[in-house]
Amino acid sequence: MILRLDQFVSDAITLNWDQFKVKHNQHVIVLIPPDNTDSSTIHTAEFASGPPASRPPITEGYRVGILQKRSDGHTFDCSLTIGRAKNNDIVLRDIEVSKVHAFFEHADGWTIRDNESTNGTYLNGVRIAADAKISLKSSDTLKIGPGLSAVFFSPDDFYQFLRSPGVRGGFE
């Protein structure tokens, strides 16, 4: 499921952490607009200080992919799928994204696995080998094909990211 970032910003501003995590307790990926594929725009090392002035503000072009299974189910019951086909858990409408591009799995922590995609999946700038299962950490950057960038967030880091001045400033 993909939603607009602004749908989460107002909750992060008005709700305290306990209230927010009840409403939004899933891990997410924040999808960066294609015209701004530089993931440093939302680098998360220092939430409180905000982004440097040279970075553009985060605005309505950003989307949030929630890491949760579709309610109607599909053939990959143990994995969350991401790709171009309409039956993926996270659908990315980009011709350079494979139909079933990659899989997210959760056991002892979140992992990502490329599905032998044509244009590759990258974690922190390094291409993931086909079918290699790679552990994810909050704030890791992903590249799905050549043009789509995203940042993986735990619920608590997502909350801090949403409350940072660089994000709030784009929506106030």
N, CA, C and O of each residue as an XYZ file, in Angstrom:
688
protein
N       0.848     -1.173      0.000
C       0.000      0.000      0.000
C       0.899      1.244      0.000
O       1.861      1.330      0.764
N       0.572      2.187     -0.856
C       1.334      3.435     -0.924
C       0.406      4.601     -0.599
O      -0.684      4.724     -1.157
N       0.860      5.450      0.312
C       0.098      6.630      0.725
C       0.986      7.866      0.607
O       2.207      7.757      0.505
N       0.364      9.028      0.622
C       1.116     10.288      0.592
C       1.768     10.539      1.955
O       1.201     10.195      2.992
N       2.953     11.137      1.947
C       3.686     11.426      3.181
C       2.903     12.360      4.094
O       2.942     12.212      5.315
N       2.187     13.329      3.504
C       1.474     14.296      4.342
C       0.399     13.642      5.204
O      -0.014     14.218      6.211
N      -0.060     12.451      4.828
C      -1.039     11.744      5.638
C      -0.450     11.298      6.983
O      -1.191     11.041      7.932
N       0.856     11.210      7.058
C       1.533     10.799      8.284
C       2.080     11.991      9.067
O       2.175     11.941     10.294
N       2.440     13.062      8.358
C       3.053     14.220      9.011
C       2.130     14.822     10.061
O       2.563     15.102     11.178
N       0.871     15.020      9.716
C      -0.041     15.636     10.692
C      -0.206     14.758     11.924
O      -0.308     15.282     13.034
N      -0.236     13.452     11.764
C      -0.308     12.558     12.926
C       0.939     12.678     13.791
O       0.845     12.697     15.018
N       2.108     12.757     13.159
C       3.357     12.855     13.925
C       3.441     14.168     14.695
O       4.060     14.222     15.758
N       2.833     15.209     14.179
C       2.856     16.506     14.853
C       1.854     16.539     15.998
O       2.150     17.087     17.060
N       0.678     15.963     15.800
C      -0.390     16.068     16.800
C      -0.408     14.937     17.823
O      -0.948     15.108     18.917
N       0.171     13.785     17.488
C       0.151     12.649     18.398
C       1.492     12.475     19.093
O       2.538     12.747     18.504
N       1.469     12.023     20.343
C       2.736     11.672     20.984
C       3.151     10.294     20.462
O       2.397      9.651     19.731
N       4.365      9.841     20.844
C       4.904      8.600     20.307
C       3.992      7.406     20.602
O       3.761      6.583     19.716
N       3.479      7.296     21.807
C       2.622      6.167     22.157
C       1.360      6.132     21.302
O       0.940      5.064     20.859
N       0.758      7.288     21.068
C      -0.442      7.360     20.228
C      -0.103      7.039     18.766
O      -0.846      6.330     18.087
N       1.021      7.568     18.301
C       1.435      7.357     16.912
C       1.697      5.875     16.640
O       1.260      5.344     15.618
N       2.416      5.201     17.558
C       2.760      3.802     17.289
C       1.543      2.882     17.342
O       1.561      1.807     16.742
N       0.488      3.282     18.047
C      -0.748      2.503     18.015
C      -1.375      2.600     16.624
O      -1.873      1.609     16.090
N      -1.347      3.778     16.053
C      -1.957      4.010     14.740
C      -1.074      3.549     13.578
O      -1.574      3.033     12.579
N       0.239      3.739     13.715
C       1.189      3.441     12.628
C       2.327      2.581     13.177
O       3.403      3.101     13.473
N       2.109      1.295     13.315
C       3.117      0.444     13.933
C       3.905     -0.399     12.938
O       4.632     -1.303     13.351
N       3.782     -0.132     11.638
C       4.492     -0.909     10.635
C       5.788     -0.217     10.212
O       5.925      1.002     10.310
N       6.737     -1.032      9.737
C       7.907     -0.490      9.069
C       7.446      0.064      7.720
O       6.436     -0.382      7.176
N       8.181      1.026      7.189
C       7.791      1.662      5.933
C       9.022      1.914      5.069
O      10.158      1.861      5.541
N       8.767      2.188      3.797
C       9.782      2.779      2.932
C       9.225      4.116      2.467
O       8.064      4.209      2.069
N      10.054      5.147      2.520
C       9.663      6.456      2.016
C      10.237      6.569      0.613
O      11.453      6.558      0.419
N       9.342      6.676     -0.362
C       9.719      6.738     -1.770
C      10.005      8.184     -2.153
O       9.191      9.079     -1.928
N      11.162      8.386     -2.728
C      11.616      9.719     -3.117
C      11.126      9.998     -4.540
O      11.248      9.132     -5.406
N      10.580     11.178     -4.796
C      10.072     11.480     -6.151
C      11.152     11.284     -7.210
O      12.323     11.572     -6.965
N      10.762     10.795     -8.390
C      11.729     10.544     -9.456
C      12.560     11.758     -9.837
O      13.709     11.601    -10.249
N      12.021     12.957     -9.714
C      12.786     14.150    -10.070
C      13.763     14.552     -8.974
O      14.489     15.534     -9.129
N      13.796     13.813     -7.870
C      14.707     14.108     -6.765
C      15.199     12.791     -6.176
O      14.874     12.461     -5.035
N      15.978     12.039     -6.944
C      16.385     10.705     -6.526
C      17.568     10.701     -5.575
O      18.083      9.630     -5.255
N      18.012     11.852     -5.116
C      19.109     11.917     -4.168
C      18.577     11.601     -2.772
O      17.884     12.424     -2.173
N      18.896     10.415     -2.251
C      18.359     10.009     -0.950
C      18.945     10.832      0.191
O      18.442     10.760      1.313
N      19.999     11.616     -0.064
C      20.534     12.463      1.004
C      19.529     13.542      1.395
O      19.661     14.163      2.450
N      18.532     13.764      0.553
C      17.476     14.710      0.884
C      16.821     14.332      2.199
O      16.421     15.204      2.970
N      16.709     13.040      2.458
C      16.066     12.617      3.695
C      17.018     11.793      4.551
O      16.591     10.890      5.271
N      18.291     12.100      4.473
C      19.259     11.418      5.331
C      18.820     11.575      6.784
O      18.394     12.656      7.192
N      18.919     10.528      7.545
C      18.272     10.501      8.848
C      19.221     10.489     10.038
O      18.772     10.269     11.163
N      20.488     10.711      9.838
C      21.428     10.605     10.953
C      21.149     11.620     12.056
O      21.341     11.309     13.232
N      20.712     12.795     11.716
C      20.467     13.847     12.703
C      19.083     14.438     12.484
O      18.958     15.489     11.854
N      18.042     13.785     12.989
C      16.679     14.272     12.783
C      16.474     15.667     13.347
O      15.908     16.532     12.679
N      16.926     15.889     14.560
C      16.616     17.135     15.264
C      17.216     18.355     14.584
O      16.613     19.428     14.608
N      18.381     18.215     13.984
C      19.029     19.383     13.387
C      18.432     19.761     12.042
O      18.645     20.876     11.566
N      17.691     18.857     11.424
C      17.084     19.168     10.136
C      18.089     19.078      9.013
O      19.291     18.983      9.264
N      17.619     19.107      7.776
C      18.517     18.997      6.643
C      19.289     20.291      6.418
O      18.816     21.367      6.784
N      20.469     20.196      5.820
C      21.197     21.418      5.474
C      20.361     22.289      4.547
O      19.506     21.785      3.819
N      20.604     23.582      4.573
C      19.812     24.529      3.788
C      19.895     24.255      2.295
O      18.989     24.642      1.556
N      20.960     23.596      1.823
C      21.103     23.352      0.397
C      20.186     22.248     -0.110
O      19.995     22.117     -1.319
N      19.621     21.459      0.782
C      18.720     20.391      0.357
C      17.313     20.944      0.162
O      16.877     21.819      0.909
N      16.603     20.433     -0.840
C      15.232     20.903     -1.042
C      14.328     20.404      0.070
O      14.596     19.351      0.649
N      13.265     21.129      0.384
C      12.342     20.669      1.423
C      11.582     19.427      0.953
O      11.391     19.209     -0.243
N      11.167     18.643      1.901
C      10.371     17.465      1.601
C       8.922     17.921      1.474
O       8.368     18.526      2.392
N       8.314     17.623      0.326
C       6.955     18.098      0.067
C       6.056     16.952     -0.367
O       6.369     15.783     -0.144
N       4.937     17.299     -0.989
C       3.897     16.331     -1.298
C       4.280     15.246     -2.302
O       3.532     14.280     -2.444
N       5.397     15.356     -2.999
C       5.786     14.328     -3.960
C       6.246     13.026     -3.330
O       6.313     12.001     -4.009
N       6.561     13.048     -2.060
C       7.051     11.852     -1.372
C       5.889     10.925     -1.038
O       4.798     11.380     -0.693
N       6.136      9.614     -1.144
C       5.128      8.606     -0.851
C       5.672      7.640      0.199
O       6.882      7.522      0.392
N       4.758      6.961      0.866
C       5.116      6.001      1.901
C       4.566      4.638      1.509
O       3.364      4.481      1.298
N       5.454      3.657      1.414
C       5.050      2.279      1.180
C       5.029      1.558      2.514
O       6.064      1.422      3.167
N       3.867      1.102      2.919
C       3.720      0.422      4.201
C       4.040     -1.058      4.009
O       3.498     -1.704      3.112
N       4.914     -1.588      4.848
C       5.296     -2.986      4.737
C       4.268     -3.858      5.458
O       4.444     -4.249      6.612
N       3.205     -4.139      4.740
C       2.163     -5.024      5.254
C       1.553     -5.769      4.074
O       1.524     -5.264      2.952
N       1.069     -6.971      4.345
C       0.460     -7.788      3.308
C      -0.853     -7.180      2.837
O      -1.567     -6.538      3.609
N      -1.160     -7.388      1.567
C      -2.470     -7.004      1.032
C      -3.524     -7.876      1.682
O      -3.271     -9.040      1.991
N      -4.681     -7.327      1.887
C      -5.750     -8.098      2.521
C      -6.305     -9.195      1.618
O      -6.845    -10.184      2.113
N      -6.180     -9.034      0.290
C      -6.719    -10.038     -0.628
C      -5.747    -11.173     -0.913
O      -6.098    -12.131     -1.602
N      -4.527    -11.077     -0.389
C      -3.549    -12.150     -0.531
C      -3.071    -12.356     -1.962
O      -3.664    -11.838     -2.908
N      -1.995    -13.114     -2.107
C      -1.461    -13.502     -3.407
C      -0.570    -14.717     -3.214
O      -0.472    -15.246     -2.106
N       0.068    -15.157     -4.264
C       0.805    -16.420     -4.209
C       2.037    -16.398     -3.314
O       2.509    -17.464     -2.919
N       2.567    -15.252     -2.982
C       3.752    -15.172     -2.129
C       3.327    -14.871     -0.692
O       3.574    -13.776     -0.186
N       2.693    -15.831     -0.043
C       2.118    -15.607      1.278
C       3.136    -15.272      2.363
O       2.799    -14.571      3.317
N       4.373    -15.754      2.243
C       5.349    -15.514      3.309
C       6.196    -14.265      3.067
O       7.006    -13.899      3.918
N       6.025    -13.620      1.943
C       6.824    -12.449      1.602
C       5.925    -11.286      1.198
O       4.806    -11.475      0.721
N       6.447    -10.079      1.402
C       5.817     -8.885      0.843
C       6.490     -8.639     -0.493
O       7.717     -8.652     -0.584
N       5.712     -8.418     -1.509
C       6.287     -8.200     -2.828
C       6.246     -6.725     -3.190
O       5.354     -5.985     -2.777
N       7.238     -6.320     -3.973
C       7.294     -4.962     -4.490
C       7.614     -5.078     -5.973
O       8.525     -5.805     -6.369
N       6.855     -4.356     -6.785
C       7.083     -4.419     -8.218
C       6.006     -3.699     -8.995
O       5.163     -3.004     -8.428
N       6.048     -3.878    -10.312
C       5.163     -3.161    -11.219
C       3.777     -3.794    -11.342
O       2.806     -3.087    -11.612
N       3.666     -5.099    -11.153
C       2.379     -5.788    -11.322
C       1.376     -5.338    -10.265
O       1.744     -5.040     -9.129
N       0.125     -5.295    -10.650
C      -0.935     -4.785     -9.780
C      -1.192     -5.642     -8.552
O      -1.789     -5.158     -7.591
N      -0.763     -6.895     -8.548
C      -1.022     -7.760     -7.408
C       0.108     -7.764     -6.368
O       0.084     -8.583     -5.449
N       1.094     -6.867     -6.494
C       2.143     -6.735     -5.477
C       1.595     -6.066     -4.228
O       0.577     -5.376     -4.275
N       2.278     -6.277     -3.114
C       1.903     -5.583     -1.884
C       2.208     -4.093     -1.998
O       1.435     -3.260     -1.523
N       3.320     -3.762     -2.619
C       3.669     -2.368     -2.916
C       3.846     -2.270     -4.428
O       4.767     -2.859     -4.996
N       2.959     -1.523     -5.068
C       2.966     -1.393     -6.525
C       3.700     -0.114     -6.901
O       3.363      0.977     -6.441
N       4.712     -0.274     -7.751
C       5.497      0.854     -8.249
C       5.251      0.974     -9.745
O       5.612      0.082    -10.513
N       4.651      2.052    -10.149
C       4.300      2.246    -11.558
C       5.474      2.879    -12.303
O       5.501      4.082    -12.560
N       6.435      2.031    -12.636
C       7.629      2.482    -13.346
C       8.041      1.360    -14.294
O       8.215      0.217    -13.869
N       8.196      1.679    -15.562
C       8.514      0.678    -16.579
C       9.850     -0.027    -16.316
O      10.057     -1.149    -16.776
N      10.749      0.621    -15.583
C      12.057      0.023    -15.305
C      12.063     -0.852    -14.056
O      13.103     -1.392    -13.678
N      10.909     -0.991    -13.419
C      10.740     -1.884    -12.277
C      10.140     -3.181    -12.805
O       9.180     -3.150    -13.575
N      10.698     -4.324    -12.398
C      10.181     -5.615    -12.846
C       8.801     -5.881    -12.266
O       8.404     -5.263    -11.279
N       8.072     -6.803    -12.884
C       6.715     -7.110    -12.432
C       6.694     -7.511    -10.965
O       5.890     -6.987    -10.194
N       7.559     -8.423    -10.571
C       7.786     -8.752     -9.159
C       9.275     -8.510     -8.954
O      10.093     -9.402     -9.185
N       9.618     -7.327     -8.528
C      11.002     -6.869     -8.509
C      11.797     -7.440     -7.333
O      12.924     -7.905     -7.502
N      11.199     -7.400     -6.144
C      11.922     -7.843     -4.946
C      10.928     -8.291     -3.883
O       9.721     -8.071     -3.988
N      11.483     -8.931     -2.854
C      10.678     -9.419     -1.737
C      11.188     -8.835     -0.430
O      12.397     -8.762     -0.212
N      10.283     -8.421      0.434
C      10.600     -8.086      1.823
C      10.122     -9.256      2.670
O       9.027     -9.776      2.455
N      10.937     -9.667      3.627
C      10.546    -10.744      4.535
C      10.866    -10.314      5.959
O      11.809     -9.562      6.207
N      10.052    -10.815      6.891
C      10.254    -10.465      8.297
C      10.241    -11.724      9.136
O       9.237    -12.433      9.189
N      11.351    -12.002      9.790
C      11.435    -13.113     10.749
C      12.068    -12.545     12.008
O      11.360    -12.073     12.898
N      13.390    -12.584     12.094
C      14.094    -11.974     13.228
C      14.368    -10.505     12.989
O      14.872     -9.814     13.874
N      14.050    -10.032     11.829
C      14.234     -8.652     11.395
C      13.870     -8.601      9.928
O      13.651     -9.640      9.305
N      13.803     -7.419      9.374
C      13.430     -7.270      7.972
C      14.602     -7.583      7.057
O      15.745     -7.229      7.346
N      14.302     -8.251      5.949
C      15.284     -8.512      4.904
C      14.671     -8.119      3.562
O      13.454     -7.996      3.424
N      15.550     -7.926      2.579
C      15.119     -7.696      1.200
C      15.864     -8.685      0.322
O      17.020     -9.022      0.576
N      15.175     -9.144     -0.719
C      15.751    -10.103     -1.654
C      15.337     -9.700     -3.059
O      14.148     -9.563     -3.345
N      16.311     -9.510     -3.933
C      16.017     -9.183     -5.324
C      15.482    -10.434     -6.012
O      15.959    -11.539     -5.755
N      14.503    -10.265     -6.876
C      13.879    -11.386     -7.578
C      14.435    -11.519     -8.992
O      13.677    -11.634     -9.955
N      15.759    -11.503     -9.112
C      16.411    -11.576    -10.417
C      15.849    -10.525    -11.371
O      15.623    -10.788    -12.552
N      15.628     -9.318    -10.822
C      15.056     -8.229    -11.613
C      16.020     -7.799    -12.711
O      17.233     -7.961    -12.585
N      15.476     -7.261    -13.768
C      16.283     -6.819    -14.899
C      17.212     -5.672    -14.513
O      18.387     -5.681    -14.880
N      16.700     -4.685    -13.777
C      17.472     -3.483    -13.473
C      18.035     -3.428    -12.057
O      18.630     -2.422    -11.671
N      17.861     -4.470    -11.295
C      18.520     -4.593    -10.008
C      17.859     -3.867     -8.854
O      17.029     -2.976     -9.028
N      18.266     -4.289     -7.669
C      17.877     -3.676     -6.406
C      19.177     -3.357     -5.683
O      20.088     -4.184     -5.640
N      19.262     -2.164     -5.116
C      20.489     -1.710     -4.466
C      20.205     -1.365     -3.013
O      19.169     -0.785     -2.689
N      21.136     -1.728     -2.146
C      21.064     -1.377     -0.737
C      22.282     -0.532     -0.408
O      23.418     -0.989     -0.541
N      22.045      0.704      0.023
C      23.121      1.643      0.350
C      24.152      1.740     -0.774
O      25.357      1.791     -0.527
N      23.656      1.764     -2.010
C      24.509      1.954     -3.185
C      25.131      0.696     -3.759
O      25.803      0.770     -4.788
N      24.933     -0.455     -3.133
C      25.537     -1.709     -3.596
C      24.440     -2.617     -4.144
O      23.425     -2.855     -3.490
N      24.666     -3.121     -5.362
C      23.663     -3.998     -5.967
C      23.559     -5.308     -5.180
O      24.568     -5.917     -4.823
N      22.334     -5.719     -4.922
C      22.068     -6.968     -4.223
C      22.137     -8.097     -5.246
O      21.505     -8.019     -6.299
N      22.894     -9.137     -4.945
C      22.963    -10.293     -5.838
C      21.582    -10.946     -5.929
O      20.836    -10.981     -4.950
N      21.256    -11.456     -7.103
C      19.954    -12.100     -7.307
C      19.734    -13.190     -6.270
O      20.589    -14.051     -6.064
N      18.599    -13.143     -5.632
C      18.167    -14.096     -4.612
C      18.970    -14.068     -3.313
O      18.765    -14.929     -2.458
N      19.875    -13.109     -3.139
C      20.557    -12.957     -1.839
C      19.595    -12.277     -0.879
O      18.943    -11.294     -1.233
N      19.510    -12.796      0.324
C      18.629    -12.212      1.342
C      19.506    -11.315      2.219
O      20.423    -11.796      2.885
N      19.220    -10.003      2.216
C      20.044     -9.012      2.895
C      19.252     -8.363      4.024
O      18.117     -7.930      3.822
N      19.850     -8.295      5.212
C      19.198     -7.663      6.370
C      19.107     -6.154      6.176
O      20.008     -5.520      5.627
N      17.997     -5.602      6.642
C      17.773     -4.157      6.564
C      17.879     -3.537      7.952
O      17.485     -4.135      8.953
N      18.422     -2.326      7.985
C      18.447     -1.508      9.198
C      17.684     -0.228      8.901
O      17.668      0.251      7.766
N      17.055      0.318      9.927
C      16.338      1.570      9.748
C      17.293      2.625      9.199
O      18.433      2.732      9.650
N      16.833      3.386      8.244
C      17.554      4.445      7.539
C      18.407      3.931      6.383
O      19.123      4.713      5.758
N      18.347      2.632      6.085
C      19.024      2.133      4.892
C      18.367      2.733      3.659
O      17.156      2.948      3.628
N      19.187      3.002      2.637
C      18.655      3.514      1.383
C      18.534      2.368      0.381
O      19.403      1.500      0.295
N      17.459      2.387     -0.356
C      17.194      1.389     -1.384
C      17.080      2.077     -2.727
O      16.637      3.222     -2.816
N      17.476      1.383     -3.753
C      17.234      1.836     -5.115
C      16.603      0.655     -5.838
O      17.164     -0.441     -5.864
N      15.452      0.880     -6.415
C      14.692     -0.166     -7.067
C      14.698      0.149     -8.551
O      13.957      1.012     -9.021
N      15.542     -0.561     -9.282
C      15.772     -0.216    -10.674
C      16.624      1.040    -10.736
O      17.149      1.480     -9.713
N      16.768      1.616    -11.903
C      17.650      2.773    -12.035
C      17.069      4.099    -11.545
O      17.820      5.048    -11.323
N      15.745      4.184    -11.372
C      15.181      5.498    -11.109
C      14.425      5.704     -9.815
O      14.090      6.844     -9.494
N      14.138      4.649     -9.049
C      13.347      4.820     -7.834
C      14.211      4.626     -6.598
O      14.843      3.584     -6.424
N      14.231      5.630     -5.753
C      14.978      5.561     -4.503
C      14.013      5.594     -3.336
O      12.920      6.152     -3.433
N      14.427      4.990     -2.228
C      13.586      4.931     -1.037
C      14.477      4.805      0.192
O      15.651      4.449      0.094
N      13.896      5.105      1.350
C      14.581      4.912      2.625
C      13.688      4.030      3.489
O      12.487      4.273      3.610
N      14.286      3.004      4.087
C      13.591      2.054      4.951
C      13.583      2.595      6.380
O      14.628      3.003      6.888
N      12.418      2.604      7.035
C      12.299      3.132      8.397
C      11.592      2.154      9.325
O      10.624      1.501      8.938
N      12.087      2.064     10.549
C      11.341      1.432     11.635
C      10.271      2.429     12.065
O      10.386      3.610     11.739
N       9.230      1.997     12.789
C       8.189      2.945     13.207
C       8.732      4.103     14.052
O       8.307      5.243     13.868
N       9.661      3.833     14.973
C      10.157      4.927     15.818
C      11.020      5.911     15.037
O      10.924      7.118     15.257
N      11.856      5.420     14.133
C      12.645      6.338     13.303
C      11.762      7.096     12.319
O      12.038      8.256     12.012
N      10.715      6.466     11.826
C       9.772      7.139     10.933
C       9.096      8.302     11.664
O       8.938      9.387     11.104
N       8.706      8.071     12.894
C       8.094      9.126     13.715
C       9.062     10.294     13.900
O       8.674     11.451     13.738
N      10.314     10.000     14.236
C      11.314     11.062     14.409
C      11.569     11.801     13.095
O      11.705     13.025     13.082
N      11.632     11.061     12.002
C      11.811     11.667     10.680
C      10.668     12.627     10.368
O      10.899     13.745      9.908
N       9.434     12.191     10.618
C       8.264     13.031     10.335
C       8.238     14.298     11.173
O       7.728     15.325     10.725
N       8.780     14.241     12.378
C       8.785     15.394     13.273
C       9.984     16.327     13.044
O      10.065     17.389     13.661
N      10.903     15.942     12.172
C      12.088     16.776     11.924
C      11.687     18.057     11.199
O      10.720     18.053     10.437
N      12.412     19.152     11.423
C      12.067     20.438     10.797
C      12.040     20.374      9.265
O      11.219     21.043      8.639
N      12.918     19.585      8.661
C      12.952     19.490      7.203
C      11.699     18.897      6.610
O      11.321     19.233      5.488
N      11.050     18.019      7.349
C       9.802     17.422      6.874
C       8.632     18.313      7.222
O       7.818     18.641      6.358
N       8.542     18.702      8.459
C       7.423     19.553      8.897
C       7.359     20.837      8.086
O       6.273     21.301      7.736
N       8.516     21.411      7.786
C       8.564     22.669      7.022
C       7.956     22.561      5.642
O       7.436     23.547      5.120
N       8.007     21.382      5.034
C       7.435     21.182      3.706
C       5.921     21.117      3.697
O       5.301     21.197      2.637
N       5.310     20.971      4.888
C       3.860     20.794      4.959
C       3.153     21.841      5.799
O       1.926     21.830      5.895
N       3.902     22.736      6.402
C       3.257     23.772      7.250
C       2.937     24.997      6.435
O       2.397     25.968      6.965
